[in-house]
Amino acid sequence: MYTIIVVPPQLDGAGEQLKIGPGERLAFGRAAAGNDLVISHDGVSRVAGEITAHRAFWMLTNHSAHQTYVVENPEGAGEHVKVAPGRQDSPIPFEFSRVVLPAAGDLLSFDVWAPCHGFRARAAGPGTPGATTTPAFALDRTKRYFAVLTALCEPRLRGAPHAPLPTVDEVVKRLRPSWPAAGRSSVAWNIDYLAVKLRLRPGPDTAMPGQRLNGKKESLVSLALRFDLVREEDLLPLDAPAPAPGKLDVPVAGTVRS
C-alpha cells in the first residue's frame, strides 16, 4: 500500500503521479538513468536526491554537494525545512509539501503528499491516573487577549504567510463586531499581557530594551503559528456579535491574570 504521492514538476507538461509505500525510495535528478523522477533542467544535478516513504511521513536525502534544498508547507504560515547538502534522510512532517530546488537562477519545485497523516481528536485522551500534564501555553479562548492574538494572526492564517501584521488600529476595527468597547489602549495592553503570558518577557515589571510594539507583535504571531496556538477555526468568533454584558470574563487593563 502506498503512503506517499510525488507530483512531478510542470516542466514538460503534466506528469503522472508517483506513489511509494513504506520503505520504498524514489530517486530524482536530471539524468534519466537511475532516477524515478526526471527533472529536465541543466541546473539540476544528475542524481539530485531521494525520497523515502516511512509510514505516514517521508524523508528527503540531498545528494547535492553544494546546494541546500527547501521543503515548504504551502498550506501553512511560512513553515519550511532546510535540507543541507549531503544530508541523509531528513524527516519531513508536512501533510502537503513543496520541494524547492535552486537551479541555475531558477527555482524549480515538485509536490509531495502524505495523505495518511492521522490525528487524534483533541478532546480524546487515555484515562491514565495521576496528575495531569501542565500545558506548555495555557490560553483561554474565551478571553479578550486570545481575540487580540487571533486578529494579529489572521492575515497569515488566511494563506498569506509573509503578510504584514495588522496595526493596532486595524486590530481595533477587526474586533469591534464582537468587542464594541475595543480601543487602542486596551488592545495594546492585551499585546503586552500576551508577551508576559507566553513568556516572551520575564514579568510585568521587566523592561525589554529595544522591543517595541511591532517586535512584540511579530514574536507573538511567530510563536502562535509555529505551535498552532491559533488555528483557522479560531477566526470564526471574530465575526460573532458581542456577548451580553457580564457574560465574558476578561482581564482589565493593569491586571495580569493567567
C-alpha positions as CSV (number, residue, x, y, z in Angstrom):
1,M,0.0,0.0,0.0
2,Y,1.4,3.4,-0.9
3,T,1.5,6.2,1.7
4,I,3.4,8.9,-0.2
5,I,2.5,10.6,-3.6
6,V,5.0,12.6,-5.6
7,V,3.6,15.1,-8.1
8,P,6.2,15.9,-10.8
9,P,7.1,19.5,-11.8
10,Q,5.3,21.0,-14.7
11,L,8.3,21.3,-16.9
12,D,7.4,19.0,-19.8
13,G,3.6,19.0,-19.3
14,A,1.6,17.2,-16.7
15,G,3.4,14.2,-15.4
16,E,2.0,11.1,-13.9
17,Q,1.9,10.9,-10.1
18,L,4.4,8.6,-8.5
19,K,3.3,6.5,-5.5
20,I,5.6,4.8,-3.0
21,G,5.0,2.7,0.2
22,P,6.8,2.4,3.5
23,G,10.5,1.6,3.0
24,E,10.4,2.4,-0.7
25,R,12.7,5.0,-2.2
26,L,12.2,7.3,-5.2
27,A,15.3,9.0,-6.7
28,F,15.1,12.3,-8.6
29,G,17.5,14.2,-10.8
30,R,18.4,15.4,-14.3
31,A,19.6,12.1,-15.7
32,A,17.1,9.6,-16.9
33,A,19.2,6.6,-15.9
34,G,18.6,5.5,-12.3
35,N,16.1,8.2,-11.5
36,D,12.4,7.6,-11.0
37,L,11.6,11.3,-11.3
38,V,13.4,13.1,-14.1
39,I,13.7,16.9,-13.8
40,S,14.8,18.1,-17.2
41,H,16.8,21.2,-16.3
42,D,20.5,21.8,-16.7
43,G,20.8,23.3,-13.3
44,V,19.6,20.2,-11.5
45,S,22.2,17.6,-10.5
46,R,22.2,14.3,-12.5
47,V,21.5,12.5,-9.2
48,A,19.9,15.2,-7.0
49,G,18.3,13.3,-4.2
50,E,16.0,10.6,-2.9
51,I,12.6,10.5,-1.2
52,T,11.9,7.6,1.2
53,A,8.5,6.7,2.5
54,H,8.2,5.9,6.2
55,R,4.7,5.1,7.3
56,A,2.7,8.3,7.3
57,F,5.6,10.7,6.6
58,W,8.6,10.8,4.3
59,M,12.3,11.6,4.4
60,L,14.5,13.6,2.0
61,T,18.1,12.9,1.1
62,N,20.1,15.7,-0.6
63,H,22.8,14.3,-2.9
64,S,24.0,17.7,-3.9
65,A,27.5,18.7,-2.8
66,H,26.8,22.4,-2.6
67,Q,23.1,23.3,-2.8
68,T,20.5,23.4,0.0
69,Y,17.0,22.2,-0.7
70,V,14.0,23.7,0.9
71,V,10.7,21.9,1.7
72,E,7.8,24.2,2.2
73,N,4.4,23.7,3.7
74,P,2.2,25.5,1.1
75,E,-0.9,25.4,3.4
76,G,1.0,26.7,6.4
77,A,2.2,30.1,7.6
78,G,5.7,30.0,6.2
79,E,6.8,26.7,7.8
80,H,9.7,25.1,6.0
81,V,12.5,22.6,6.4
82,K,16.0,23.2,5.0
83,V,17.9,20.1,3.9
84,A,21.6,20.8,3.7
85,P,24.0,19.4,1.1
86,G,24.8,15.8,1.8
87,R,22.0,15.4,4.4
88,Q,20.6,11.9,4.6
89,D,17.0,11.0,5.4
90,S,15.8,14.3,6.8
91,P,12.3,13.7,8.1
92,I,9.5,15.9,6.6
93,P,6.5,16.5,8.9
94,F,4.1,18.2,6.5
95,E,1.0,16.5,5.0
96,F,1.4,18.7,1.9
97,S,4.9,19.6,0.9
98,R,6.6,21.5,-1.9
99,V,10.3,20.6,-2.6
100,V,12.1,23.7,-4.0
101,L,15.4,23.2,-5.9
102,P,17.5,26.2,-6.9
103,A,18.7,25.5,-10.4
104,A,20.9,28.0,-12.3
105,G,18.9,31.1,-11.4
106,D,15.6,29.3,-11.4
107,L,13.5,27.9,-8.6
108,L,12.1,24.5,-9.6
109,S,9.6,22.7,-7.4
110,F,7.6,19.5,-7.2
111,D,4.9,18.5,-4.6
112,V,4.9,15.6,-2.2
113,W,1.7,14.5,-0.5
114,A,1.4,12.4,2.7
115,P,-2.3,11.7,2.8
116,C,-2.1,9.1,5.6
117,H,-1.4,11.6,8.3
118,G,-3.6,10.8,11.2
119,F,-4.8,13.0,14.1
120,R,-6.3,12.0,17.5
121,A,-9.3,14.0,18.5
122,R,-8.3,16.9,20.7
123,A,-10.9,16.1,23.3
124,A,-9.9,12.4,23.4
125,G,-7.2,11.0,25.6
126,P,-6.3,7.9,27.6
127,G,-7.7,8.0,31.1
128,T,-4.5,7.4,32.9
129,P,-4.4,8.0,36.7
130,G,-2.2,10.6,38.3
131,A,-1.5,14.3,37.9
132,T,-2.3,15.9,34.6
133,T,0.4,17.4,32.4
134,T,0.7,21.1,32.7
135,P,0.1,22.7,29.2
136,A,3.1,24.5,27.6
137,F,0.9,27.5,26.8
138,A,-2.2,27.9,28.9
139,L,-4.5,30.0,26.8
140,D,-8.3,30.6,27.4
141,R,-10.1,31.1,24.1
142,T,-12.9,33.0,25.8
143,K,-10.7,35.9,26.9
144,R,-10.1,39.1,25.1
145,Y,-6.3,38.5,24.9
146,F,-7.0,35.5,22.7
147,A,-9.2,37.5,20.4
148,V,-6.4,40.0,20.0
149,L,-3.9,37.3,19.3
150,T,-6.3,35.8,16.7
151,A,-6.7,39.1,15.0
152,L,-2.9,39.5,14.8
153,C,-2.5,36.1,13.2
154,E,-5.5,36.4,10.8
155,P,-3.7,37.6,7.7
156,R,-1.1,34.8,7.8
157,L,-3.7,32.2,8.8
158,R,-5.7,33.1,5.6
159,G,-2.9,31.9,3.4
160,A,-0.5,34.9,3.2
161,P,2.5,33.7,5.2
162,H,4.5,36.9,4.7
163,A,1.6,39.4,5.1
164,P,2.4,42.4,7.2
165,L,0.9,42.3,10.6
166,P,-2.2,44.5,11.3
167,T,-1.7,47.7,13.1
168,V,-3.3,48.3,16.5
169,D,-6.0,50.5,14.8
170,E,-6.7,47.6,12.3
171,V,-7.0,45.2,15.2
172,V,-9.4,47.5,17.0
173,K,-11.5,47.7,13.8
174,R,-11.5,44.0,13.3
175,L,-12.6,43.3,16.9
176,R,-15.4,45.8,17.1
177,P,-18.2,43.4,15.9
178,S,-17.5,41.1,18.9
179,W,-16.0,43.7,21.3
180,P,-17.6,47.1,20.8
181,A,-15.5,48.7,23.6
182,A,-12.2,47.8,22.0
183,G,-9.7,50.7,21.8
184,R,-6.1,51.4,21.1
185,S,-5.1,51.3,24.8
186,S,-7.0,48.0,25.6
187,V,-5.5,46.3,22.5
188,A,-2.0,47.5,23.3
189,W,-2.4,46.3,26.9
190,N,-3.5,42.9,25.8
191,I,-0.5,42.6,23.5
192,D,1.7,43.4,26.5
193,Y,-0.2,40.9,28.6
194,L,0.3,38.2,25.9
195,A,4.0,38.8,25.9
196,V,4.0,38.1,29.7
197,K,1.7,35.1,29.5
198,L,3.6,33.4,26.7
199,R,6.8,34.2,28.4
200,L,8.2,36.5,25.8
201,R,9.3,38.7,28.6
202,P,10.3,37.8,32.2
203,G,7.5,39.6,34.0
204,P,5.1,42.5,34.0
205,D,7.6,45.0,35.5
206,T,10.6,43.9,33.5
207,A,11.7,46.2,30.7
208,M,12.6,44.8,27.3
209,P,15.2,47.2,25.8
210,G,14.6,47.7,22.0
211,Q,11.5,45.5,22.0
212,R,8.8,47.9,20.6
213,L,5.2,47.0,19.9
214,N,5.9,45.8,16.4
215,G,8.6,43.5,17.6
216,K,6.3,42.1,20.3
217,K,3.5,41.5,17.7
218,E,5.9,39.7,15.4
219,S,7.2,37.5,18.2
220,L,3.7,36.7,19.4
221,V,2.4,35.7,15.9
222,S,5.5,33.7,15.1
223,L,5.1,31.7,18.3
224,A,1.4,31.3,18.0
225,L,1.6,30.0,14.4
226,R,4.6,27.8,15.0
227,F,2.9,25.9,17.8
228,D,-0.7,26.0,16.4
229,L,-1.8,28.1,19.4
230,V,-4.2,29.8,17.0
231,R,-5.9,27.8,14.2
232,E,-8.2,28.7,11.3
233,E,-11.3,27.7,13.2
234,D,-10.4,30.4,15.8
235,L,-11.2,33.1,13.2
236,L,-14.9,32.4,13.3
237,P,-15.6,34.1,16.6
238,L,-14.1,37.4,15.3
239,D,-17.3,38.0,13.3
240,A,-19.6,36.9,16.1
241,P,-21.9,39.5,17.7
242,A,-20.9,41.0,21.0
243,P,-21.9,38.9,24.1
244,A,-24.4,40.2,26.6
245,P,-22.8,42.3,29.4
246,G,-21.3,40.2,32.2
247,K,-21.1,37.0,30.1
248,L,-17.4,37.2,29.2
249,D,-14.8,37.1,31.9
250,V,-11.9,39.4,30.8
251,P,-8.9,40.8,32.5
252,V,-8.9,44.6,32.8
253,A,-6.0,46.9,31.9
254,G,-3.4,46.9,34.5
255,T,-4.3,43.5,36.0
256,V,-2.2,40.4,35.0
257,R,-4.1,37.2,35.1
258,S,-3.2,33.7,33.9
